[in-house]
Amino acid sequence: MRLITKGSQVAPVPAASVAVADPDGHAIPGHPQTARTARMAALSAVVFAALFTAALVLVDKIPGLSAPDSAYQAFYTAGSSGVVVTVGLYLVPFAGIAFLWFTMAFRALLDNPSRLTGGLHLASAVAFLSLLFAGTATAGAVALMLHLTSVPAPPVSVGRTLTGVGYGLVFVYGVRMAGMFVITTTTLARRAGLMPRWLAVLSYVMAAFLLVTTTTQPATLLVLPAWALLMGVVLFLSTRRAPSPR
């Protein structure tokens, strides 16, 4: 806050906030948030994309549902594989934290969002993270147990069952919640002037893929961090084009 003098009176004047520009470089009329919030949303989106991708690559070392029993037995006996999966499991919550930061920073950029769409946006974010945490923890339970304890490996059928439950939580339920999150984020961003048309169209296509896909290939989940990275870049560029306060 700065002060200006009018005659003999000193009146406080709030410091001007940094305007946030839309993707076309125009300042958003009446937008109360600062460029700092947009940069926070952009940074957290990029961090989430990086951590989520790294965690996915590491956790993918777990044998798949269709892998033969010999692959599971080799996974149990190879200590290095368990360490890699364990590192991936520890990265998942940090990716979730970055995802929460992105969600809340993005919501802070919205001016009076739709109550329905805004509620669905927050609910889908929480549901996705809950399913992601539960699914990866279940699928990686055997690897974590073998890494942290000295107990013998369970039967292959137990490991395969845990993998199946984890895959179900992530690929059947979690992926759909991710698609719902992309849809609601895109809708809110377009209404607020925070997303260009080309990215909105691409986002809806990505969301549709997440909603209808039936594959259990981990590469499917890379659609979400790819979208988050695009969102982060667009939000960051919007702050760079924002006019300086006078």
Residue pairs with C-beta under 8 A, 6 or more apart in sequence:
1 12
1 13
1 14
1 15
2 12
2 13
2 15
3 10
3 11
3 12
3 13
4 10
4 11
4 13
5 11
16 245
16 246
17 32
17 33
17 34
17 245
18 34
18 35
18 36
18 239
18 242
18 244
18 245
19 27
19 28
19 31
19 35
19 242
19 243
19 245
20 27
20 28
20 31
20 33
20 34
20 35
20 37
20 38
20 109
20 194
20 238
20 239
20 242
21 27
21 28
21 238
21 239
21 241
21 242
21 243
22 28
22 193
22 194
22 238
23 193
23 194
23 195
23 196
23 199
23 234
23 237
23 238
24 196
25 241
27 242
27 243
28 192
28 193
28 194
30 111
31 109
31 111
32 111
33 108
33 109
33 111
35 239
35 242
37 105
37 108
37 109
38 105
38 109
38 194
38 235
38 236
38 238
38 239
39 235
39 236
39 239
40 101
40 105
41 102
41 105
41 106
41 108
41 109
41 232
41 235
42 231
42 232
42 233
42 234
42 235
42 236
42 239
43 232
43 236
44 98
44 99
44 101
44 102
44 105
44 232
45 98
45 102
45 228
45 229
45 231
45 232
45 235
46 228
46 229
46 232
46 233
47 98
47 101
48 95
48 98
48 99
48 101
48 102
48 225
48 228
49 225
49 226
49 228
49 229
49 232
50 225
51 91
51 94
51 95
51 98
52 92
52 95
52 99
52 221
52 224
52 225
52 228
53 222
53 225
54 88
54 91
55 88
55 89
55 91
55 92
55 95
55 136
56 88
56 218
56 221
56 222
56 225
57 88
58 84
58 85
58 87
58 88
58 91
59 85
59 88
59 89
59 92
59 136
59 139
59 140
59 218
60 88
60 218
61 75
61 81
61 84
61 85
61 88
62 75
62 85
62 139
62 140
62 143
62 163
63 71
63 72
63 75
63 159
63 163
64 163
64 216
65 160
65 163
65 164
65 167
65 216
69 156
72 156
72 159
72 160
73 153
73 156
75 81
75 82
75 143
75 159
76 82
76 142
76 146
76 153
76 159
77 153
79 146
79 147
81 143
82 143
82 144
82 146
82 147
83 147
85 140
85 143
85 144
85 147
86 140
86 143
86 144
86 147
86 148
88 136
88 140
89 136
89 137
89 140
89 143
89 144
92 132
92 133
92 136
93 133
96 129
96 132
96 133
99 125
99 128
99 129
99 228
100 125
100 129
102 228
102 231
102 232
103 121
103 122
103 125
106 185
106 188
106 189
106 235
107 113
107 118
107 121
107 122
109 192
109 194
110 118
110 188
110 192
111 192
113 121
113 188
113 191
113 192
114 188
114 191
117 184
117 187
117 188
118 184
118 188
120 180
120 184
121 181
121 184
121 185
121 188
124 177
124 178
124 180
124 181
124 184
125 181
127 177
127 180
128 174
128 177
128 178
128 180
128 181
131 169
131 170
131 173
131 174
131 177
132 170
132 174
134 166
134 169
135 165
135 166
135 167
135 168
135 169
135 170
135 171
135 174
136 166
136 170
137 144
137 166
138 162
138 165
138 166
138 169
139 162
139 163
139 165
139 166
139 167
139 170
140 166
141 162
141 166
142 153
142 154
142 158
142 159
142 162
145 151
146 153
153 159
167 216
170 221
171 215
171 216
171 220
175 210
175 213
175 220
175 221
176 210
176 211
178 210
178 221
178 223
178 224
179 206
179 207
179 208
179 209
179 210
179 211
180 207
180 211
182 203
182 204
182 206
182 207
182 210
182 224
182 227
183 203
183 204
183 207
185 203
185 231
186 195
186 199
186 200
186 203
186 204
186 207
189 195
189 200
189 231
190 197
190 200
194 234
194 235
194 238
195 203
195 231
195 234
196 234
199 230
199 231
199 234
202 230
203 227
203 230
206 223
206 226
206 227
209 223
210 220
210 223
210 224
213 220
